[in-house]
Amino acid sequence: MDQTNFRWRRVVILALGNISHFYAMSSLFSYSAIMAVDLGWSEDRESAGFSAGWLASAVFIGRLFTAGAWGEFADKRGRRPALAITLTSMAIGNLLFGFCKSFWMAIAIRLIFLGVLNGYVTLMGILACEIAGKENQTRILAYVLGSSSLTQLLAPALAGYLYGTIPIFPAAAPSLVGTALPIGTLLLAYTWLPETAPGLVGWEMVEARGGVAERAPSVNPMAIDRGDGRGDGPYRQIMGEDCSVPVIVDLEGDIKGDIKGDI
């Protein structure tokens, strides 16, 4: 296992994105039935199963028909724009849900903002491959998926504890946590996570260590290596054709060596 090209900051971003996603999905499990009664969506707790079930299922229904479209969007427009839209949608969806008093509006919010406009499940696998190479992909996924299991364990407990903190909007406090998580992740992503999608800025094919890699004729500052002091000047981070470890080439196409360091 290659330790030198394992970038912890990027793994942290993926894990935080996964935590944001699973918090939005599972945090209401502990209070959805109670909320349905408190807000008058159901007559009593014995009949609240219908409302609680729809609140939980709306996320998955919204995601069902858009997972493939998110992959195409990420390929055409880039990983960073797709991730930004996803995290922003999570934040907006959680915020609106926390202050919503209409049952069908709550369903629509979760279906659209946390389902249709949430492409994280699609993006996670793509980014795991590209940020550290295929030799570390399974290791990265182990950490990222581990964060989701931890979130599914703790999120309902935290949300249930916070539920009712603001009596007029009982779900507001747990939903504000769900708003803060993707906002923080988005800020870190735009600081630590470069664009990794090939073919976006006039890429060319160059030979690199017996294989084929890609480079752009002009420097994209969002994809420059900033971790080892070699990110200044005419250098560009590139990816191999099979998600191989990135290398640095100059604008003449000469190989300058593997990118190392935690970035």
N, C-alpha and C positions, 0 to 999 in steps of 0.2 A: 504493500500500500504506500503510495507516494505521499509523504508528509510535507515535502517542500512546497507543493502546489495546492495544499489544502487551505482554503481561505475562510477563516472562521467568521470574519465580518459578514460575508455573503451568506454563510450558513445561518447566522443569527437573523438576518433579514428574512430568509425563507421560513425559519421557525416562527418568527414574530407574525409573518403573514398568515401562517397556518393557525397560530393561536387566535389571531383576529377572526379568521374564517370560522373556526370551530366555536369560538365564544358566541359569535352572532347566531350560530345554528343551535347550540345546545344550552345556552344560559337560561332560556325561558322554560326549560323542562321542569324546573322546580316550582314555578309559580304560574304557569299559563292557565291552569284550571281555576286557581284562586283568582287570578286577574279577570277571567271571564265572568265570574260571579260578582266581583267587586265593581266592575264597570257595566254590569247589567246585560252582558251578552248571553248569559245562561241564568236560569231561575235559581239553581242551587248547585252544589258541588257534585251531586249525583248525576246531573245532566250536563256537566261541563265538558265531558269527554269529546263531544263533537267540536266545540270551539277550540279546545286545546289541541286536538288532532290536526285541525286545519292550519292553525298557527305554525305548528312544527313542519307540516308537509309542504307548505307554500314555498319554502326555500328550495326544496328538491324538485318540485314541479317546475319552477322557474328555470332551474339549471338544466333540466332534462333536454331541452331542445336547443340550447345555446353553447354547449361545451365545444362542439366542433367549430362553430363560428368564432369562438375565442381563439382557437388555435390558428385559424386563417388570419385573423386580425393581428395576432402577435407576429406572424411571419411577414405580413405586408407592412405593418406600421411600427413594429418594434416591441421588444419585451417591456421596456420602461413605460411607454404610453399605455399598454394593456394593463400593467401592474398599477399604474397611477389611477386609471379609471376604476379598476376593481377595488382598490383600497378606499378611494373617495366614495364610491357607491356604498361600501360597507359602513363608512362613517355616517353618511347621510341617512341610510336605512335605519341604523340603530337609533340615531337622534330622533327621526320622525316617529319611529315606533314607540319610543319612550313617552312621547307626548300625544299619542293618538288615543282617542276615545271611541272611535267607530270600529266595529268589528271588521266590516268588509274593507275599510280603509287600511286597517292593520294587516289584513291578508294581502292586499295589493302592495303595500310597502314591502313586506317580506318577500313576496313573489318577484317584484321588479328589482328592488335595490339589493337584496341579499341573494336573489336567485339569478334572474336574467342578466343583470349587470355585474355579476360576481363571477369572474373567470379564473379564480385562484386554483381550483382543482386542475384545470388544464395547464396553467402556467407553472405550477409547482414542478411537474416532471420535466418540462422543457428547461427550466432554469437550473434544476439539479444536475442535468447533463452538461449544461454549458458553462457553469461557473467554475468547475474544477476538473472537468474531463471525465470520460466514461469510467476510468479506473477508480474514481472516488464517488461515483454516482450512488451506488448502493449504501455507502457509508453516510452520505449526506441525507438520503431518504430515511435512513434509520433514525437520525437525529430529528429530522423534521416531523416524521410520523410519530416519533416518541413525544414530541411537544403537543401533538393533537390529542394523544391519549391522556396526557396530563391535563390538558384543557378540559376535555370531556369529564374528567373526574372532579376538577375544582370549580369550573365555571358555574354549574348549577348550585353548588354550595354557596359561592360568593354572591350570585345573583339572588338566591333565596334569602340570604342574610340582608341584602340591601333593599329588597322589595318592600315597598310601603314607606320608605324613608320620606318621600314627598307624598302625603296622603292624596292630594288631588290628582296627581299623576303617579300612581304606585309603581309603574315600571320605569320611571325616569332615571332613578339612580343606577340600577344595573345597566340600563341602556347607555348611559353616559360613559361607563367603563368601556362598553363595546364601541363607542365613538372614539375614545382616546387611543385605543390600541391601534387601529389602522392609520390614524393620523401620525402617531409616533413612528410606525413602520414606514410610512410614506416618506417622512423626512429623512430617515436613515437610508432608505433605498436610493433617494436622489443624492445622497452623500457618498455612499459606499458601493452602489451597484451600477456597473457600466452597462451600456447597451451591448448585447451579445448576439443579436440577430444578424446573420450575414445577408448581404445583398441589398443594403439600404442606401448606401451613399457611393454608388459607382465602384463597387468592389472589383478587383482583378484577381486572377489566379496566379500564384507564384509557387515555385517548388520550395519545399521546406523539409529537410531531414528525410528524404526518401519518399515523402508523401506530397500532398497538395494542400496548400493553405490559401487564405484569401487576404487581400489587403485593399485599402482604399487609397486612391491617389491624393486625397486631401485628408487632413487630420480631423477626426471627430473628437472634440475635447471630452465628450461623455464616455469614450471608450479608451482613453489613455490610461496607462498604468500610473497610479499615483503613489504607490507604496514603496518603491525601492530607489527613488531618485532618478530613474531613467525615463520618467514620463514627460520631461521637457524636451523641446526640439522636435525633429521630424520623425518621431516614432509613433507606431500605431499598434495597438493590441489586435491580434487576429486569432481566428479559431480554425482548427483543422477540419477537414470535410466530415469527419466522423466524431465530432465533439472531442478531439484530442486536446492535449494541454496547450494553452495559448502560447505563442511565441511573439517576439517583437521583431519587426522588420523596419528598416528605414524606407524612405520613399523611393529608393532605388531597388528595393527588393532584397537587400542583403539580410541574412539572418543575424540577429544580435544576441540570441540566447533565450532561454526560457524565462518567463516571468516568474519571479519568486517573491515571497513575502505575503503577508496577510492583507489582502485587499479584496 
